[in-house]
């Protein structure tokens, strides 16, 4: 045996390669009927959110910026379509603009078992590539299911979760987005490994974007990670390289987080959880079936307390003028995210939809929490301040033990006459255990879309989405998302 052979280190199969091999082996036929149905329902919900999100100020700013950057005028030029306006551009920019519209109202899907995530923040990437390449609706659904599968697993494999270390889940989206995009491009395993490395190498996102006073970046950082995932996959297709060891090698994700202590323990990651039972056929369980939808356009942990408050309000036929206190008991992270001092005086939509005091006050007064409650004039209405000050957000240790299996919240409304109405909710509407039906999604879809596209076009768009698995390409789908089609 030669000295060279004796000293040669054994090769290491890095995690990015294992994930790449899994994704590259999948075909549209790998999806189960239940997964296909779920993909279509999440596209129905997501496109509705995007149509509503197109009217947000930050969406207008981004569109104006990209129009100016292209120097092609208002219509633009390229193979891919931006929702509502029909602005034409490249796949990278289209994936970003459309994902941002899906995210802009914070009304899209939610998965929160450890770290939170919104997998639909990724799916406009596969959509843009499907339009660019002329791929079928079945191809789009495969890319969609891959995005959900990896994003949701990544948000559980950190112990206790990267948010507990001060990082945003866009950090993890940077690992998931290139896998979904790479499969749409039919990358080789080697190219997929490079795409993951390229994307994750420059998309670590600190949690400051959702802490304290919130800005436009709250709804931008995750779509931006997806933008990087699409561009990284395209670069990898051309032969650009990225670090294969970005997860588990020298100074990769695991090494970076191992330096951080949380409650006396170093960060760690459960690789078995990430890889075990990855679906490979139509007989497997796909994670998209475990994702939830939002029945309110607010941060996910607000849904259970809002549901509880509305039930208590209805039970006692409560009028806001009779209320002295609204006590909200939630898990500790909900109290931290949604009840910090700045959330008692929101000065933007971005802060208001992450403010339990605002959401509870607006809901108590208006009897609903819809996009109307997040218009600037309502957010800045000083008449809500005394009601916000009645809201007491309290962490409950008992509830903490039940999370993440449940998202418990108890709301106690105390009246001036001393009477109390108390309701506890463990599973908010939209959770997979109490899912929104297609007809319930349709109510949300039409509330967001009819005033933008018109009722008839929204009906046609719904029909196209729900039959997308039979479509030879996504051209008709994209055309129906444009105003005046």
C-alpha positions as CSV (number, residue, x, y, z in Angstrom):
1,X,0.0,0.0,0.0
2,X,1.5,3.3,-1.0
3,X,2.0,6.2,1.4
4,X,-0.4,8.3,-0.7
5,X,-3.1,5.7,-0.3
6,X,-2.5,5.3,3.4
7,X,-2.9,9.0,4.2
8,X,-5.8,9.6,1.9
9,X,-8.9,10.7,3.9
10,X,-12.2,8.9,3.2
11,X,-14.6,10.8,1.0
12,X,-17.5,12.5,2.8
13,X,-21.0,12.6,1.4
14,X,-22.3,16.0,2.3
15,X,-26.0,16.7,3.1
16,X,-26.5,18.9,0.1
17,X,-25.6,15.9,-2.2
18,X,-28.1,13.7,-0.4
19,X,-30.9,16.3,-0.9
20,X,-29.8,16.8,-4.5
21,X,-30.0,13.1,-5.3
22,X,-33.4,12.9,-3.8
23,X,-34.8,15.9,-5.8
24,X,-33.2,14.9,-9.1
25,X,-34.8,11.5,-8.9
26,X,-38.4,12.8,-8.6
27,X,-40.9,13.0,-11.4
28,X,-44.4,14.4,-11.5
29,X,-45.6,10.9,-11.1
30,X,-43.9,10.8,-7.7
31,X,-46.7,13.0,-6.3
32,X,-49.7,11.4,-4.5
33,X,-53.2,12.4,-5.5
34,X,-53.5,14.1,-2.1
35,X,-50.3,16.1,-2.7
36,X,-51.5,17.2,-6.1
37,X,-54.8,18.4,-4.6
38,X,-52.9,20.2,-1.8
39,X,-50.6,21.9,-4.3
40,X,-53.6,23.2,-6.3
41,X,-55.3,24.5,-3.1
42,X,-52.1,26.3,-2.0
43,X,-51.7,27.9,-5.5
44,X,-55.4,29.0,-5.2
45,X,-54.7,30.6,-1.9
46,X,-51.3,32.0,-2.9
47,X,-52.5,33.7,-6.1
48,X,-55.3,35.3,-4.3
49,X,-52.9,36.7,-1.8
50,X,-50.7,37.9,-4.6
51,X,-53.6,39.7,-6.3
52,X,-54.4,41.5,-3.1
53,X,-50.7,42.0,-2.3
54,X,-50.2,43.8,-5.7
55,X,-51.9,46.9,-4.2
56,X,-49.5,47.3,-1.4
57,X,-47.1,50.2,-1.4
58,X,-44.0,48.1,-1.2
59,X,-45.2,46.1,-4.2
60,X,-45.6,49.3,-6.1
61,X,-42.1,50.5,-5.1
62,X,-40.5,47.2,-6.3
63,X,-42.3,47.2,-9.6
64,X,-41.3,50.8,-10.3
65,X,-37.7,49.9,-9.4
66,X,-37.6,46.9,-11.7
67,X,-39.3,48.8,-14.5
68,X,-36.6,51.5,-14.2
69,X,-33.9,48.9,-14.1
70,X,-35.0,47.2,-17.4
71,X,-35.1,50.4,-19.4
72,X,-37.9,48.7,-21.4
73,X,-40.7,50.9,-20.4
74,X,-43.8,50.0,-18.4
75,X,-44.5,46.7,-20.3
76,X,-40.9,45.4,-19.9
77,X,-39.5,42.6,-22.0
78,X,-38.8,39.0,-21.2
79,X,-40.3,35.5,-21.1
80,X,-41.9,35.8,-17.7
81,X,-45.0,37.6,-16.4
82,X,-45.6,39.6,-13.3
83,X,-49.0,39.2,-11.7
84,X,-51.7,41.8,-12.3
85,X,-49.7,44.4,-14.3
86,X,-48.4,41.9,-16.8
87,X,-44.9,43.4,-16.7
88,X,-42.6,41.1,-18.7
89,X,-39.1,40.3,-17.4
90,X,-36.6,37.5,-16.7
91,X,-37.3,34.5,-14.5
92,X,-35.1,35.8,-11.6
93,X,-36.9,39.1,-11.3
94,X,-40.3,37.6,-12.0
95,X,-39.9,35.1,-9.2
96,X,-39.0,37.9,-6.8
97,X,-41.8,40.3,-7.8
98,X,-44.5,37.6,-7.8
99,X,-43.2,36.0,-4.5
100,X,-43.2,39.4,-2.9
101,X,-46.8,39.9,-3.9
102,X,-47.8,36.5,-2.4
103,X,-46.1,37.6,0.8
104,X,-46.9,41.3,0.9
105,X,-50.1,41.1,3.0
106,X,-48.8,38.4,5.4
107,X,-51.9,36.5,4.4
108,X,-50.3,33.5,2.8
109,X,-49.7,30.0,4.2
110,X,-48.0,29.2,7.5
111,X,-46.1,26.3,9.0
112,X,-44.9,26.7,12.5
113,X,-43.7,23.6,14.4
114,X,-40.3,25.0,15.5
115,X,-39.1,27.8,13.2
116,X,-41.9,29.5,11.3
117,X,-42.0,29.4,7.5
118,X,-44.2,30.4,4.6
119,X,-43.4,27.8,1.8
120,X,-45.4,29.8,-0.7
121,X,-42.7,32.4,-0.5
122,X,-40.8,30.0,-2.7
123,X,-43.2,28.8,-5.3
124,X,-43.2,31.7,-7.7
125,X,-39.6,30.6,-8.5
126,X,-40.8,27.3,-10.0
127,X,-43.7,29.2,-11.7
128,X,-41.3,31.6,-13.4
129,X,-39.1,28.8,-14.7
130,X,-42.1,26.8,-15.9
131,X,-43.2,29.9,-17.9
132,X,-39.7,30.5,-19.3
133,X,-39.2,26.9,-20.3
134,X,-42.8,26.0,-21.4
135,X,-43.1,23.3,-18.8
136,X,-46.4,21.6,-17.9
137,X,-48.7,22.2,-15.0
138,X,-47.6,18.8,-13.6
139,X,-44.0,20.0,-13.6
140,X,-45.1,23.1,-11.7
141,X,-46.8,21.0,-9.1
142,X,-43.7,18.9,-8.6
143,X,-41.6,22.0,-8.1
144,X,-44.2,23.3,-5.6
145,X,-44.3,20.1,-3.6
146,X,-40.4,20.0,-3.4
147,X,-40.4,23.6,-2.1
148,X,-42.9,22.7,0.6
149,X,-41.2,19.4,1.5
150,X,-37.7,20.9,2.1
151,X,-38.7,24.2,3.6
152,X,-41.0,22.6,6.1
153,X,-38.4,20.0,7.1
154,X,-35.6,22.6,7.4
155,X,-37.8,24.6,9.8
156,X,-38.0,21.6,12.1
157,X,-34.5,20.2,12.0
158,X,-32.9,23.0,14.1
159,X,-32.9,22.4,17.8
160,X,-34.5,24.4,19.3
161,X,-34.7,26.4,16.0
162,X,-32.7,29.2,14.3
163,X,-35.1,31.9,15.4
164,X,-34.2,31.1,19.0
165,X,-30.6,32.1,18.0
166,X,-31.7,35.4,16.4
167,X,-31.9,34.4,12.8
168,X,-34.8,34.6,10.3
169,X,-36.2,31.6,8.4
170,X,-35.1,33.2,5.1
171,X,-31.7,31.7,6.1
172,X,-33.3,28.3,5.5
173,X,-35.2,29.3,2.4
174,X,-31.9,29.9,0.8
175,X,-31.2,26.2,1.1
176,X,-34.7,25.1,-0.1
177,X,-35.3,27.5,-3.0
178,X,-32.4,26.3,-5.3
179,X,-33.6,22.7,-4.9
180,X,-37.1,23.5,-6.2
181,X,-35.7,25.8,-8.9
182,X,-33.0,23.2,-9.8
183,X,-35.5,20.5,-10.3
184,X,-37.5,22.7,-12.7
185,X,-34.3,23.2,-14.7
186,X,-33.6,19.4,-14.6
187,X,-30.2,20.0,-13.2
188,X,-27.8,17.1,-12.6
189,X,-27.0,16.1,-9.1
190,X,-23.6,17.9,-9.3
191,X,-25.3,21.1,-10.6
192,X,-27.9,20.9,-7.9
193,X,-25.2,20.6,-5.2
194,X,-23.6,23.7,-6.6
195,X,-26.9,25.6,-6.8
196,X,-27.5,25.0,-3.1
197,X,-24.0,26.1,-2.2
198,X,-24.2,29.3,-4.3
199,X,-27.6,30.3,-2.9
200,X,-26.9,29.7,0.8
201,X,-23.5,31.2,0.6
202,X,-24.8,34.7,0.7
203,X,-28.3,34.6,2.1
204,X,-28.0,34.3,5.9
205,X,-30.7,36.6,7.3
206,X,-30.7,38.1,10.8
207,X,-34.0,38.1,12.8
208,X,-33.9,41.9,13.0
209,X,-36.3,42.0,10.0
210,X,-39.1,40.7,12.2
211,X,-38.0,42.1,15.6
212,X,-39.2,45.4,17.1
213,X,-40.2,48.1,14.6
214,X,-40.9,46.4,11.3
215,X,-40.1,47.7,7.8
216,X,-40.7,46.7,4.2
217,X,-38.0,44.1,4.6
218,X,-40.3,41.9,6.8
219,X,-42.1,40.8,3.6
220,X,-39.2,41.0,1.3
221,X,-36.4,39.0,2.8
222,X,-37.8,35.6,2.2
223,X,-38.8,36.3,-1.5
224,X,-35.4,37.7,-1.9
225,X,-33.9,34.4,-0.7
226,X,-36.0,32.7,-3.3
227,X,-34.8,35.1,-6.0
228,X,-31.2,34.0,-5.1
229,X,-32.3,30.4,-5.3
230,X,-33.5,30.8,-8.8
231,X,-30.5,32.7,-10.0
232,X,-28.2,30.2,-8.3
233,X,-29.8,27.3,-10.1
234,X,-29.4,29.1,-13.4
235,X,-25.8,29.8,-12.7
236,X,-25.2,26.2,-11.6
237,X,-26.7,25.1,-14.9
238,X,-23.9,27.1,-16.7
239,X,-21.2,25.4,-14.6
240,X,-20.8,27.9,-11.7
241,X,-19.7,26.2,-8.5
242,X,-20.7,26.6,-4.9
243,X,-19.5,25.0,-1.6
244,X,-20.9,21.4,-1.3
245,X,-20.2,21.6,2.5
246,X,-22.5,24.6,3.0
247,X,-24.6,22.6,5.5
248,X,-22.2,20.3,7.4
249,X,-18.6,21.1,6.5
250,X,-16.0,23.6,7.6
251,X,-17.7,26.9,8.6
252,X,-21.0,25.8,7.1
253,X,-24.4,26.1,8.7
254,X,-23.8,23.6,11.5
255,X,-20.4,25.0,12.4
256,X,-21.6,28.6,12.5
257,X,-24.5,27.8,14.8
258,X,-22.6,25.5,17.0
259,X,-20.9,28.5,18.5
260,X,-24.2,29.9,19.9
261,X,-25.6,28.9,23.3
262,X,-29.3,28.8,24.1
263,X,-30.3,28.1,27.7
264,X,-26.8,26.6,28.3
265,X,-26.9,24.3,25.3
266,X,-25.2,24.6,21.9
267,X,-27.3,24.8,18.7
268,X,-27.6,21.5,16.9
269,X,-29.5,20.0,14.0
270,X,-31.4,16.8,13.6
271,X,-30.3,15.4,10.2
272,X,-32.3,12.3,10.6
273,X,-35.5,14.4,10.9
274,X,-34.5,16.2,7.7
275,X,-33.9,13.0,5.7
276,X,-36.1,10.3,7.2
277,X,-39.0,9.2,5.0
278,X,-38.4,11.8,2.2
279,X,-41.2,11.0,-0.2
280,X,-40.1,9.2,-3.4
281,X,-43.4,8.0,-4.8
282,X,-47.2,8.5,-5.0
283,X,-47.6,6.2,-2.1
284,X,-45.6,8.4,0.3
285,X,-46.8,11.2,2.6
286,X,-45.8,14.7,1.3
287,X,-45.3,17.5,3.9
288,X,-47.5,20.0,2.0
289,X,-50.4,18.1,3.5
290,X,-49.2,19.3,7.0
291,X,-49.1,23.1,6.1
292,X,-51.7,25.6,7.2
293,X,-53.4,28.6,5.7
294,X,-54.3,31.9,7.2
295,X,-57.9,32.9,7.8
296,X,-56.6,36.4,9.0
297,X,-54.0,38.6,7.2
298,X,-51.8,38.6,10.3
299,X,-48.8,36.9,11.9
300,X,-49.5,33.2,12.4
301,X,-49.5,33.1,16.2
302,X,-52.2,35.8,16.3
303,X,-54.7,33.5,14.7
304,X,-55.6,31.4,17.8
305,X,-56.0,34.5,20.1
306,X,-58.1,36.3,17.5
307,X,-60.3,33.2,17.0
308,X,-60.7,33.0,20.8
309,X,-61.5,36.7,21.1
310,X,-64.2,36.6,18.4
311,X,-65.8,33.6,20.1
312,X,-65.8,35.3,23.5
313,X,-67.1,38.5,21.9
314,X,-70.0,36.7,20.3
315,X,-70.7,34.6,23.4
316,X,-71.3,37.7,25.6
317,X,-72.5,40.0,22.8
318,X,-69.8,42.3,24.0
319,X,-69.6,45.9,23.1
320,X,-66.2,47.6,23.3
321,X,-67.6,50.5,25.5
322,X,-68.3,47.9,28.2
323,X,-64.7,46.4,28.2
324,X,-62.1,47.2,30.8
325,X,-59.5,44.5,29.9
326,X,-58.7,41.9,27.2
327,X,-56.2,39.4,28.7
328,X,-54.4,37.3,26.1
329,X,-52.5,34.2,27.3
330,X,-50.2,32.8,24.7
331,X,-46.9,30.9,24.3
332,X,-43.7,32.9,25.2
333,X,-42.5,33.4,21.7
334,X,-45.9,34.8,20.7
335,X,-45.8,37.3,23.6
336,X,-42.2,38.2,22.6
337,X,-43.0,38.7,18.9
338,X,-46.5,40.2,19.1
339,X,-46.6,42.0,22.4
340,X,-43.4,43.9,22.8
341,X,-43.7,47.7,23.7
342,X,-43.5,48.9,20.1
343,X,-46.4,46.7,19.1
344,X,-48.7,48.9,21.3
345,X,-48.1,51.9,19.0
346,X,-47.8,50.5,15.4
347,X,-47.1,53.1,12.8
348,X,-47.1,50.9,9.7
349,X,-49.0,47.9,8.3
350,X,-45.9,45.8,8.7
351,X,-45.9,46.4,12.5
352,X,-49.7,46.4,12.9
353,X,-50.1,42.9,11.4
354,X,-47.5,41.6,13.9
355,X,-49.2,43.4,16.8
356,X,-51.6,41.5,19.1
357,X,-52.7,44.7,20.8
358,X,-53.6,46.3,17.5
359,X,-55.2,43.2,16.0
360,X,-57.3,42.5,19.1
361,X,-58.3,46.2,19.4
362,X,-59.3,46.5,15.7
363,X,-61.2,43.2,15.9
364,X,-63.0,44.2,19.0
365,X,-64.1,47.5,17.5
366,X,-64.7,46.5,13.9
367,X,-65.9,42.9,14.4
368,X,-63.5,41.6,11.8
369,X,-59.8,41.5,10.9
370,X,-59.4,41.8,7.2
371,X,-57.1,43.7,4.8
372,X,-59.3,46.7,5.5
373,X,-58.0,46.8,9.1
374,X,-54.4,47.4,7.8
375,X,-55.0,50.4,5.6
376,X,-52.9,53.3,6.8
377,X,-55.8,55.4,8.0
378,X,-57.0,52.6,10.3
379,X,-53.6,51.7,11.6
380,X,-53.0,55.4,12.5
381,X,-56.5,55.9,14.1
382,X,-55.8,57.2,17.6
383,X,-59.2,56.1,18.7
384,X,-57.8,52.6,18.9
385,X,-55.1,53.5,21.4
386,X,-57.2,53.2,24.5
387,X,-58.5,49.8,23.3
388,X,-54.9,48.6,22.6
389,X,-53.9,49.6,26.1
390,X,-56.6,47.3,27.5
391,X,-54.9,44.3,25.9
392,X,-52.6,42.5,28.3
393,X,-50.4,39.9,26.5
394,X,-49.2,37.3,29.0
395,X,-47.0,34.2,28.4
396,X,-48.4,31.0,29.8
397,X,-46.0,28.3,30.9
398,X,-48.7,25.6,30.6
399,X,-49.3,26.5,26.9
400,X,-45.6,26.5,26.2
401,X,-45.5,22.8,27.0
402,X,-48.2,22.1,24.4
403,X,-46.4,23.9,21.5
404,X,-45.8,23.1,18.7
405,X,-48.4,20.3,18.6
406,X,-51.0,23.0,19.5
407,X,-51.0,26.8,19.4
408,X,-53.0,27.4,22.5
409,X,-54.4,30.8,23.5
410,X,-56.9,31.9,26.1
411,X,-58.7,35.2,25.9
412,X,-60.5,36.7,28.9
413,X,-62.7,39.8,28.3
414,X,-63.5,41.6,31.5
415,X,-66.4,44.1,31.5
416,X,-67.0,47.1,33.6
417,X,-69.6,45.3,35.6
418,X,-67.1,42.6,36.5
419,X,-68.4,39.9,34.3
420,X,-65.9,37.9,32.3
421,X,-66.0,35.9,29.1
422,X,-63.2,33.4,28.6
423,X,-62.5,31.2,25.6
424,X,-59.5,28.9,24.9
425,X,-58.5,27.9,21.3
426,X,-55.8,25.3,20.6
427,X,-56.1,24.9,16.8
428,X,-56.9,28.0,14.7
429,X,-59.0,27.8,11.5
430,X,-56.7,27.0,8.6
431,X,-54.6,24.5,10.6
432,X,-54.4,21.1,8.8
433,X,-56.6,19.8,11.7
434,X,-59.2,22.4,10.8
435,X,-58.4,23.1,7.2
436,X,-59.9,25.7,5.0
437,X,-62.1,24.1,2.3
438,X,-61.8,25.1,-1.4
439,X,-65.0,27.1,-1.0
440,X,-63.6,28.9,2.1
441,X,-60.4,29.7,0.1
442,X,-62.7,31.0,-2.6
443,X,-64.3,33.5,-0.3
444,X,-60.8,34.8,0.6
445,X,-59.7,34.7,-3.1
446,X,-62.7,36.7,-4.3
447,X,-62.4,39.2,-1.4
448,X,-58.8,39.9,-2.5
449,X,-59.2,39.6,-6.3
450,X,-62.6,40.7,-7.5
451,X,-61.9,44.4,-7.2
452,X,-58.6,44.0,-9.0
453,X,-59.3,41.6,-11.8
454,X,-63.1,41.4,-11.8
455,X,-65.4,38.6,-10.7
456,X,-65.6,36.8,-14.1
457,X,-61.8,36.7,-14.5
458,X,-61.3,35.5,-11.0
459,X,-63.8,32.7,-11.6
460,X,-61.9,31.8,-14.8
461,X,-58.6,31.9,-12.9
462,X,-59.9,29.7,-10.2
463,X,-61.0,27.1,-12.8
464,X,-57.5,27.2,-14.4
465,X,-55.7,26.8,-11.1
466,X,-57.8,23.8,-10.0
467,X,-57.2,22.1,-13.3
468,X,-53.5,23.0,-13.6
469,X,-52.4,19.4,-13.4
470,X,-53.9,18.9,-16.9
471,X,-52.4,22.0,-18.5
472,X,-49.7,21.6,-21.1
473,X,-48.1,24.8,-19.9
474,X,-48.7,27.7,-17.6
475,X,-49.4,30.3,-20.3
476,X,-53.2,30.5,-19.7
477,X,-52.7,30.6,-16.0
478,X,-50.3,33.6,-16.2
479,X,-52.5,35.4,-18.7
480,X,-55.5,35.2,-16.3
481,X,-53.4,36.8,-13.5
482,X,-53.1,40.0,-15.5
483,X,-55.6,42.8,-15.1
484,X,-57.8,43.2,-18.2
485,X,-57.1,39.7,-19.6
